[in-house]
């Protein structure tokens, strides 16, 4: 089993933090989401807290799922797939450009872990059994 510290593990951490920050960043959003305030025309659904909270939760769920998938790929292949570091740098750069005081800086940590993992495998003869060239 892959140990903690790879790009997948760190992506899960970013996703969990994202989920945890929903209520702290948008007070009342979690309550509105749990009440099912997603109906068109509902004044609660039209509030900024609901909309922002919805995207915070959605992004967090995606990041946790993507991180678990990436963790499994790292475990099976022995390396982070090529391109993951670049993807995380692009996402992090976009987010920091749009909102410098945000958690998007954490994507650079994931990119760094992905690059270290990939470089270690490439330095020892290549693909570590991988057939995926993402």
C-alpha positions as CSV (number, residue, x, y, z in Angstrom):
1,X,0.0,0.0,0.0
2,X,1.3,3.5,-0.9
3,X,2.4,5.5,2.1
4,X,1.1,8.9,2.9
5,X,3.0,11.7,1.3
6,X,2.4,11.3,-2.4
7,X,0.5,13.7,-4.6
8,X,-2.7,11.6,-4.2
9,X,-2.6,11.8,-0.4
10,X,-1.9,15.6,-0.4
11,X,-4.8,16.1,-2.9
12,X,-7.1,14.3,-0.4
13,X,-5.8,16.7,2.3
14,X,-6.6,19.7,0.2
15,X,-10.1,18.4,-0.5
16,X,-10.8,17.7,3.2
17,X,-9.6,21.2,4.1
18,X,-11.8,22.6,1.3
19,X,-14.8,20.8,2.7
20,X,-13.9,22.0,6.2
21,X,-13.6,25.6,5.2
22,X,-17.1,25.7,3.7
23,X,-18.8,26.8,6.8
24,X,-16.0,28.9,8.1
25,X,-15.8,30.9,4.8
26,X,-19.5,31.1,4.1
27,X,-21.4,31.0,7.4
28,X,-24.8,29.4,7.0
29,X,-23.9,27.7,3.7
30,X,-23.8,24.2,5.2
31,X,-27.2,24.7,6.9
32,X,-28.7,25.9,3.6
33,X,-27.2,23.0,1.7
34,X,-28.4,20.5,4.3
35,X,-31.9,22.0,4.2
36,X,-32.1,21.3,0.5
37,X,-32.3,24.9,-0.5
38,X,-31.6,24.2,-4.1
39,X,-35.0,24.8,-5.6
40,X,-35.2,27.5,-8.3
41,X,-37.0,30.6,-6.9
42,X,-36.1,29.8,-3.3
43,X,-34.6,33.0,-1.8
44,X,-32.2,30.9,0.2
45,X,-31.0,29.2,-2.9
46,X,-30.3,32.5,-4.5
47,X,-28.2,33.7,-1.6
48,X,-24.5,34.1,-2.2
49,X,-23.7,31.8,0.8
50,X,-25.6,29.0,-0.8
51,X,-24.0,29.3,-4.2
52,X,-20.5,29.7,-2.9
53,X,-21.1,26.9,-0.4
54,X,-22.3,24.6,-3.1
55,X,-19.2,25.1,-5.2
56,X,-16.9,24.8,-2.1
57,X,-18.5,21.5,-1.2
58,X,-18.5,20.3,-4.9
59,X,-14.8,21.2,-5.3
60,X,-14.0,19.5,-2.0
61,X,-15.7,16.3,-3.0
62,X,-14.0,16.3,-6.4
63,X,-10.6,16.8,-4.8
64,X,-11.1,14.0,-2.3
65,X,-12.2,11.7,-5.1
66,X,-9.4,12.7,-7.5
67,X,-6.9,12.4,-4.7
68,X,-8.1,8.8,-3.8
69,X,-7.9,7.9,-7.5
70,X,-4.4,9.4,-7.8
71,X,-3.3,7.6,-4.6
72,X,-4.5,4.3,-6.1
73,X,-2.6,5.0,-9.4
74,X,0.5,5.9,-7.5
75,X,0.3,2.7,-5.5
76,X,-0.3,0.5,-8.6
77,X,2.3,2.1,-10.8
78,X,4.8,3.1,-8.2
79,X,4.8,6.7,-9.5
80,X,2.7,9.7,-10.0
81,X,1.5,9.8,-13.6
82,X,3.3,12.3,-15.9
83,X,1.5,15.5,-16.3
84,X,0.0,15.6,-12.7
85,X,2.6,18.1,-11.5
86,X,2.0,20.4,-14.5
87,X,-1.8,20.1,-14.0
88,X,-1.5,21.1,-10.4
89,X,0.8,24.1,-11.2
90,X,-1.7,25.3,-13.8
91,X,-4.7,25.0,-11.4
92,X,-2.7,26.6,-8.6
93,X,-1.4,29.4,-10.8
94,X,-4.9,30.2,-12.0
95,X,-6.3,30.2,-8.5
96,X,-3.6,32.4,-7.1
97,X,-3.9,34.8,-10.0
98,X,-7.6,35.1,-9.4
99,X,-7.5,35.0,-5.6
100,X,-4.0,35.4,-4.0
101,X,-5.3,35.1,-0.5
102,X,-6.7,31.6,-0.9
103,X,-5.8,28.0,-0.5
104,X,-4.8,27.6,-4.1
105,X,-1.2,27.8,-2.9
106,X,-1.7,24.2,-1.6
107,X,-1.8,23.0,-5.2
108,X,1.9,23.9,-5.4
109,X,2.6,21.4,-2.6
110,X,0.8,18.7,-4.5
111,X,2.7,19.6,-7.6
112,X,6.0,19.5,-5.7
113,X,5.2,16.0,-4.3
114,X,4.1,14.8,-7.7
115,X,7.4,16.0,-9.3
116,X,9.5,14.5,-6.6
117,X,7.7,11.1,-6.9
118,X,8.0,11.2,-10.7
119,X,11.7,12.3,-10.7
120,X,12.6,9.5,-8.3
121,X,11.1,6.8,-10.6
122,X,12.5,8.4,-13.8
123,X,16.0,8.5,-12.1
124,X,15.8,4.7,-11.5
125,X,15.1,3.6,-15.0
126,X,11.9,5.0,-16.1
127,X,8.3,4.0,-15.8
128,X,8.2,1.7,-12.8
129,X,6.0,-0.7,-14.8
130,X,3.7,2.1,-15.8
131,X,1.9,2.0,-19.1
132,X,0.1,5.3,-18.4
133,X,1.6,8.4,-20.0
134,X,-0.8,11.1,-18.8
